């Protein structure tokens, strides 16, 4: 019996009636459990243990894990050996542009057909705040992507350069432009696309998110820790990824022709190593850049999630073992479903 099985077994045997009561309430009122927080905080591990306790499956809310072949750098885990299935992992090739709308529609269909219709509790786990909101909230939506329009803008960027179009976006929508990098081609194109189709600024759609209302009963569990400890976890994880073959994985994907795909150009761990293979930096510098960018991502994720007052935060470093941490999460779930309203 390994660590996960042992923990799940201990918790079930500790108070099986308690678990049974929580599970029945979650099922009868069709709750979603969302495990969120910054990268390298341990979301997958916690979600797996909860899935085993409640005899259910998981939905990954990490858009980069959707891409086939991008395994080590996205920290995909094989939970099949524990009897837990993960949805929205390995659903498309790296050259497919997976929009948040497509992601949302897939997730909602899975929640309905694979969980509610089968009397299972949906557990969502991941660090993409955008995709979590898209799935669970009723939002004013920007229009669907227009392939032809996007292609035209992209071709114009190749002629006039990205800086020119970032300046154009600053004139149209200075608020949104101030929130993104001048080098973020994907978001620049999307904002210009939306403006051309609707005549409305992309930030107008984003501002409507403040009035969001969830379409599900949700319990949000946010994991956080001391910043120093989190950054240490990030360093260790990336060192382990390199040891496990991340460089070779990126090289293989480059040779398969995916170097210029959206996913490879955006995903941390891949875009930095592409520069190494292009001879633009050393491997040592690429690894340092991966660590720096991952820490920056973690900081952004914390800022994003802290703005959502529905999240119940847990400082994971306050618990001396995972058993106590899981028990604390169960207490929060129990309190929310029996004593509080979402």
C-alpha positions in Angstrom: 0.0 0.0 0.0 1.6 3.3 -1.1 1.2 6.8 0.5 -2.1 7.7 -1.2 -3.8 4.4 -0.5 -2.7 4.5 3.1 -4.0 8.1 3.7 -7.3 7.4 2.0 -7.7 4.2 4.0 -6.8 5.9 7.3 -9.4 8.7 6.7 -12.2 6.3 5.7 -11.6 4.0 8.6 -11.2 6.9 11.0 -14.8 8.0 10.6 -16.6 6.3 7.7 -20.0 7.7 8.7 -18.5 11.2 8.5 -17.2 10.7 4.9 -20.5 9.0 3.9 -22.6 12.0 5.2 -20.4 14.5 3.3 -20.5 12.5 0.1 -24.3 12.1 0.2 -24.8 15.8 0.7 -22.4 16.7 -2.1 -24.1 14.3 -4.5 -27.7 15.2 -3.6 -27.1 18.9 -4.1 -24.7 18.4 -7.1 -21.7 20.2 -5.7 -18.4 20.8 -7.4 -15.1 20.7 -5.4 -12.4 23.0 -6.9 -8.8 22.7 -5.8 -6.9 25.7 -6.9 -3.7 27.7 -6.1 -0.3 28.4 -7.5 1.9 25.9 -9.4 3.9 23.4 -7.4 1.7 23.8 -4.3 0.5 20.2 -4.4 -3.0 20.5 -6.0 -2.9 17.2 -7.9 -1.8 15.2 -4.8 -4.7 16.7 -2.7 -7.2 16.2 -5.5 -6.2 12.6 -6.0 -6.6 11.7 -2.3 -10.0 13.4 -2.2 -11.0 11.5 -5.3 -10.1 8.2 -3.7 -11.9 9.1 -0.5 -15.1 10.0 -2.4 -14.7 7.3 -5.0 -14.7 9.7 -7.9 -12.6 11.1 -10.7 -10.9 14.4 -11.6 -11.1 17.2 -14.2 -7.8 18.9 -14.9 -8.0 22.7 -15.1 -4.6 23.1 -16.6 -5.0 23.9 -20.3 -1.5 22.9 -21.2 -2.1 19.4 -19.9 -4.6 19.0 -22.7 -1.9 18.8 -25.3 -0.7 15.3 -26.3 3.1 14.8 -25.8 3.5 17.8 -23.5 3.9 15.6 -20.4 6.9 16.3 -18.3 6.8 20.1 -18.6 3.1 20.2 -17.6 3.7 17.8 -14.7 1.1 15.2 -15.9 0.5 12.5 -13.4 -0.7 8.9 -14.0 -3.6 8.3 -11.6 -5.0 5.3 -13.3 -3.1 3.0 -11.1 -5.1 4.4 -8.2 -8.4 3.9 -10.0 -8.9 7.6 -10.6 -9.5 8.9 -14.2 -8.5 12.4 -15.2 -10.5 14.3 -17.8 -9.3 17.0 -20.2 -5.8 15.6 -20.3 -4.3 14.6 -23.7 -7.3 15.7 -25.8 -5.6 17.5 -28.6 -2.3 17.9 -30.5 0.0 20.8 -29.7 -0.9 22.7 -32.9 -4.6 22.9 -31.9 -5.6 26.3 -30.6 -7.7 25.3 -27.6 -9.9 28.3 -26.6 -11.4 28.8 -23.1 -14.8 28.5 -24.7 -14.0 25.0 -26.2 -12.4 24.0 -22.9 -15.5 25.2 -20.9 -18.0 23.4 -23.2 -16.0 20.1 -22.9 -15.8 20.5 -19.1 -19.5 21.2 -18.6 -20.4 18.2 -20.8 -18.1 16.0 -18.8 -19.5 17.3 -15.5 -23.0 16.4 -16.7 -22.4 13.1 -18.4 -19.4 11.6 -16.5 -20.2 12.9 -13.0 -23.8 14.0 -12.3 -25.4 11.4 -14.5 -23.2 8.7 -12.8 -23.7 10.0 -9.3 -20.1 11.0 -8.9 -18.7 14.2 -7.3 -16.8 16.4 -9.8 -13.4 17.5 -8.4 -11.6 20.1 -10.5 -7.9 20.7 -9.9 -5.6 23.2 -11.5 -4.0 26.6 -11.5 -5.8 28.2 -14.5 -8.1 30.8 -12.9 -9.4 31.7 -16.4 -10.5 28.2 -17.1 -12.0 27.7 -13.7 -14.1 30.8 -14.1 -15.1 29.9 -17.6 -16.4 26.5 -16.4 -18.2 27.4 -13.3 -19.4 31.0 -13.8 -22.2 32.5 -16.0 -20.2 35.1 -17.7 -20.8 37.7 -20.4 -18.9 36.1 -23.2 -16.7 37.6 -25.9 -17.5 36.2 -29.3 -16.2 32.9 -30.5 -12.9 33.0 -32.3 -12.9 33.8 -36.0 -10.2 31.7 -37.7 -10.1 33.8 -40.9 -9.9 37.1 -39.0 -7.3 35.8 -36.6 -5.2 34.5 -39.6 -5.4 37.9 -41.3 -4.2 39.7 -38.2 -1.4 37.2 -37.7 -0.3 37.7 -41.3 -0.3 41.5 -40.8 1.8 41.1 -37.7 4.4 39.2 -39.7 4.6 42.2 -42.1 4.4 45.1 -39.7 5.7 43.5 -36.5 4.0 42.9 -33.2 5.0 46.2 -31.6 2.9 48.1 -34.2 -0.2 46.1 -33.2 0.4 46.4 -29.5 0.4 50.2 -30.0 -2.8 49.8 -31.9 -4.3 47.9 -29.0 -3.1 50.6 -26.5 -5.1 53.2 -28.5 -8.2 51.0 -28.7 -8.1 49.5 -25.2 -5.4 51.0 -22.9 -6.7 49.2 -19.9 -6.4 45.7 -21.3 -3.1 46.6 -23.0 -1.6 47.6 -19.7 -2.4 44.1 -18.2 -0.6 42.1 -20.9 2.9 41.9 -22.2 3.8 43.7 -25.4 5.1 40.3 -26.5 1.9 38.4 -25.9 0.9 37.8 -29.4 -2.0 35.5 -28.6 -3.8 38.0 -26.3 -3.1 41.0 -28.6 -4.6 39.2 -31.6 -7.6 38.1 -29.5 -8.3 41.6 -28.2 -8.1 43.1 -31.7 -10.2 40.3 -33.1 -13.0 40.9 -30.6 -12.8 44.7 -31.2 -13.2 44.2 -35.0 -16.1 41.8 -34.6 -18.1 43.7 -31.9 -16.8 47.3 -31.7 -16.3 46.7 -28.0 -13.1 46.7 -26.0 -11.9 43.4 -24.6 -11.7 44.9 -21.2 -15.5 45.6 -21.3 -16.1 41.9 -21.4 -13.6 41.3 -18.6 -15.2 43.9 -16.4 -18.5 42.0 -16.5 -16.7 39.2 -14.7 -17.1 41.2 -11.5 -20.8 40.4 -11.7 -20.2 36.7 -12.2 -22.5 34.1 -10.7 -21.7 30.4 -10.6 -24.0 28.0 -12.4 -23.1 25.2 -9.9 -22.9 24.7 -6.2 -19.2 25.1 -5.6 -16.7 24.7 -2.8 -13.4 26.3 -3.6 -10.3 25.1 -1.7 -7.2 27.3 -2.3 -3.8 26.0 -1.4 -1.0 28.4 -0.5 2.2 28.4 1.5 5.1 30.5 2.6 6.6 32.1 -0.5 10.1 30.9 0.3 8.8 27.3 0.6 6.8 27.6 -2.6 9.8 28.9 -4.6 11.8 26.0 -3.2 9.2 23.6 -4.4 9.3 25.2 -7.9 13.1 24.9 -8.0 13.0 21.2 -7.0 10.2 20.4 -9.4 12.0 21.9 -12.4 15.2 20.1 -11.5 13.2 16.9 -11.4 11.7 17.7 -14.8 15.1 18.2 -16.3 16.3 14.9 -14.7 13.2 13.1 -16.1 13.8 14.2 -19.7 12.2 17.6 -20.3 14.9 18.7 -22.7 14.5 15.5 -24.7 10.7 15.9 -24.7 10.9 19.4 -26.1 13.5 18.3 -28.7 11.1 15.5 -29.8 8.2 17.9 -30.2 10.3 20.4 -32.1 11.4 17.6 -34.5 7.7 16.7 -35.0 7.1 20.2 -36.3 5.3 21.8 -33.3 8.0 24.4 -32.5 5.8 27.4 -33.7 2.5 26.1 -32.3 0.7 28.2 -29.8 1.0 25.7 -27.0 4.8 25.4 -27.4 5.3 29.1 -27.6 3.3 29.8 -24.5 4.0 26.9 -22.1 6.7 27.5 -19.6 9.4 24.9 -19.9 8.9 24.6 -23.6 9.3 28.2 -24.9 12.5 28.6 -23.0 14.0 25.4 -24.3 13.0 26.2 -27.9 15.3 29.2 -27.6 18.0 26.9 -26.5 17.5 24.6 -29.5 17.5 27.8 -31.7 20.9 28.6 -30.3 19.7 31.8 -28.7 20.8 30.8 -25.1 22.6 28.1 -23.3 20.9 25.2 -21.6 21.9 26.6 -18.2 20.3 29.9 -19.0 17.2 28.3 -20.4 16.7 26.3 -17.1 17.2 29.5 -15.0 14.6 31.2 -17.2 12.2 28.4 -16.7 12.6 28.7 -12.9 12.2 32.5 -13.1 9.1 32.4 -15.3 7.5 29.7 -13.2 7.9 31.8 -10.0 6.4 34.7 -11.8 3.5 32.5 -12.9 2.9 31.4 -9.3 2.8 35.0 -8.2 0.3 35.9 -10.9 -1.8 32.9 -10.0 -1.9 33.9 -6.3 -3.0 37.4 -7.3 -5.7 36.1 -9.5 -7.2 33.7 -7.0 -6.9 36.1 -4.1 -9.4 38.3 -5.9 -12.1 35.6 -5.6 -13.7 35.7 -2.2 -15.3 32.3 -2.6 -12.1 30.5 -2.1 -11.4 28.9 1.3 -7.6 29.3 1.8 -5.4 26.7 3.5 -1.7 27.3 4.2 -0.3 23.9 3.5 2.9 24.6 5.5 0.9 24.9 8.7 0.3 21.1 8.7 2.9 18.6 9.7 1.4 15.8 7.6 -1.0 15.4 4.7 -3.4 13.5 6.8 -4.1 16.5 9.0 -4.3 18.7 5.9 -6.9 16.5 4.3 -8.9 16.4 7.5 -8.9 20.2 7.5 -10.2 20.3 3.9 -13.0 17.8 4.9 -14.0 20.1 7.8 -14.2 23.1 5.4 -16.4 21.1 3.0 -18.6 19.9 5.8 -19.0 23.4 7.2 -19.8 24.8 3.8 -22.5 22.2 2.8 -24.2 21.9 6.2 -23.9 25.4 7.8 -23.1 28.0 5.1 -24.5 29.1 1.8 -22.3 29.6 -1.2 
